[in-house]
Amino acid sequence: MISSILLSIWFLSLSSALGQVSYSIPEEMAKGSLVGNIVQDFGLDLKRLKSGKARIYTGDSAEYIELNKERGVLLIKERIDREALCGQTTPCALHFQIILENPMEFFSITVEIIDINDNTPSFEKSIIIFRISESAVLGSKFMLEPAIDLDVGINGLQSYMLKPTDNFNLIFKNQPGDGKNVEIVLKKPLDREKQHDIKLVLTAIDGGDPQLSGSIEIHITVLDVNDNAPVFLQSVYKATVTENAPKDTVVSTVSATDPDEGINSKIEYSIANRQDDARQLFGINQDTGQVTVVGVIDFEKARSYEISVQAGDHGGDPQLSGTAQIHITVLDVNDNAPVFTHKIYKASITENALKGTVVTTVRASDLDEGSNGKIAYAITNTLDNVPELFEINETNGEVRVTGNIDYEKARHYQIHVQAGDDGGLTDSCKIVLDVIDINDNKPQINIMSKLTTISENSNLGTVVTVINAQDPDAGENGKIDCSILGSIPFTLKSTNANFFSLVTDGDLDRERESEYNISVTCTDEGVPSLSSSVTLSLQISDVNDNAPVFDKSSYEASVQENNTPGLSIFTVRARDADFNQNARVSYILEDSSVNGVPVSSLVSVSADSGVIHALRSFDYEQIKDFTLTFYLVLALAVVSFLFIVSIIAILSVKCYRWRRERMFYKSGANLPVIPYYPPLYADVGGTGTLQHVYNYEVCRTTDSRKSDLKYIRPCSESIISLDSSGTQTLMHAQRGKLINEEFDDQVRIFISSLCSSLQHFFLLQKHSNRSYMHLKCFQFYIQ
């Protein structure tokens, strides 16, 4: 049954609109065991638990339950012993609240602790002794000490069992407020002469599964005489007492009678309670039966008491007794002031919160009942503007916004709240309210100068102006970053907090851009961000950094010979990209000469207009003869140089051939004869660059010095007769002759081509016939 209870945790969810849920769990559950899923039962979102800083409030009681915000469930924090927590009170429940912030919400939770059968019924004593007269009448009752079982309900004490039952029967009564009363009843007359002592075993059994039990021995001594037991005038007495009643206050008086005489009729009263603290709060006069207050009675701890009173006679053996019940009701008085759950509440609210926004809710409790426990809340601030900005619901302690909250005016508020009951008892607490800034202010930009001038070609990093930006918001909302738009040669650098320097970041060229309209935008880091913009007009002043440039790289002009001095020949034009005075251009002639004649003696130029004027009359023939003579001298120098180079090349080749022929002659005597069959080539008729066509064939042995060179002439010019076998070959001397002839032809062709080129050059230059003839003669000589 225990395992079934542990596995079957059930949840009873009240209406979600009430914000209250009840759960039932067995006692003694292990730490970390699941109690309930508040996310599911209250219809919450896990994110809400985190953003609302969900927490459990239990008042002054110990925390047995904890909240797992990651899963949204309630878990066992500490082992719960129902008997230690509630004793015999049923039902046994834990009451606490789940509190969420921003906005403030409360969810009430009741966790009922279900009893499990973890306590065995037990007796206070180990043995019960009775002395019963043999004259005891049948039906005489003897009250036994009840067993104590700390469990409740079905797990508590359910029944007794008596063995043996020869003389007595067991009567078990369930008396309200005092647990289980048990008595034995004489069913058979006692005979002391037959049985002096009787031993019985009383077993107390609970209703758990499995059942637990405890036993006690009953020793009965059979006596003679006193055979009447005291009898109360009432079986149940009712009384009332005010809490905090002073000691010795009379609560009630009980009375019992005994028909016996003498010592056997004298009655002694006593309180028989064992399981509660009734003995510590109430006492009874053993002679008069008067019940009085002996301790401090607190309505908040217990609102009623059930006292079991016993009357026993002094008849000796046996001693007879009777019982009665006193029901005492405790009356409440206003002896408890309201008590806040916290002396300081901490909350936060965003500025510009709407009117009616809940700031927080304070809670005070009063242990008194009725009007004595009715609490009213009020804000007691008088020295500041708190009453104008906030109000509190006097019934539930909910604090709301009634005015305009501005972070820039006040960042914190201290709200003093008082809770008072109808009896005039009060308690106070303080709400520390932090105002959360929102990004509701744009950056404010201040530029030292709205019109600024800077010279072109300024160094990189030159400071143009300083920009100051301010934002009254706080934190990230007040952090400012400024930037400029467009691709311009400027940038912003942060110098210190909220100050930015506009510096050059590229080349400034007034000829390319004379003015910049710089748009500066400052943006804060709030969400969403706010920004402000301002435009700075920046003029670029000119620097003389551009040289004048002619509109042409060269000018051509003609003038009639025998011209008049001072004649305007042509005009040159030059421009300067600079501005104003830096753009003015003046013209002068460079120091140079033409054919040895200074230019300054031939022409002049106007410094302002660039007009070229002739200073004298020009003669066409004089200038032409000088030019022809110059080109002729140059041509002769080039031809002479080439001729000398050609002679040196011819001599070098001749020497080289002579040495090679000597080498071939010495090594060719012992060479084997290699037959050779020349192909029959047709004469090309000298239509190419060479006038004849030659064929070469090189045959080499492993010794390169013994190579044989075959030279084949064209068929039209064959100089040898070949037999049918084709075993004959040319002599070395004949081969050398042929090679020399070929080289000479190549040299002649090269020199002839060079002279032709020079001749063509002079013809193009329209030189004199005499110069042309000199070149022809030179060409002919070379050929």
DAPEQUI-V573060 format. One record per helix or strand of 2 or more residues. SS is the DSSP state (a for helix, b for strand). FROM is the first residue (numbers start at 1). TO is the last residue. If there is no record, write none. Layout:
ss:SS from:FROM to:TO
ss:SS from:FROM to:TO
This chain:
ss:a from:2 to:7
ss:b from:10 to:13
ss:a from:16 to:18
ss:b from:20 to:26
ss:b from:34 to:37
ss:a from:38 to:42
ss:a from:46 to:51
ss:b from:55 to:57
ss:b from:65 to:68
ss:b from:73 to:76
ss:a from:82 to:86
ss:b from:93 to:100
ss:b from:105 to:114
ss:b from:127 to:133
ss:b from:141 to:144
ss:a from:153 to:155
ss:b from:157 to:163
ss:b from:168 to:174
ss:b from:180 to:186
ss:b from:197 to:206
ss:b from:213 to:223
ss:b from:231 to:232
ss:b from:236 to:242
ss:b from:250 to:253
ss:b from:256 to:257
ss:a from:262 to:265
ss:b from:267 to:271
ss:a from:278 to:281
ss:b from:282 to:284
ss:b from:290 to:293
ss:b from:304 to:313
ss:b from:321 to:331
ss:b from:339 to:340
ss:b from:344 to:350
ss:b from:358 to:361
ss:b from:364 to:365
ss:a from:370 to:373
ss:b from:375 to:379
ss:a from:386 to:389
ss:b from:390 to:392
ss:b from:398 to:401
ss:b from:412 to:421
ss:b from:426 to:436
ss:b from:444 to:447
ss:b from:451 to:455
ss:b from:463 to:470
ss:a from:475 to:478
ss:b from:480 to:484
ss:b from:490 to:496
ss:b from:499 to:504
ss:b from:515 to:524
ss:b from:531 to:541
ss:b from:549 to:550
ss:b from:568 to:571
ss:b from:574 to:575
ss:a from:580 to:583
ss:b from:593 to:594
ss:b from:597 to:598
ss:a from:599 to:601
ss:b from:603 to:605
ss:b from:611 to:614
ss:a from:620 to:667
ss:b from:695 to:699
ss:a from:704 to:706
ss:b from:708 to:712
ss:a from:715 to:717
ss:a from:732 to:764
ss:a from:769 to:782
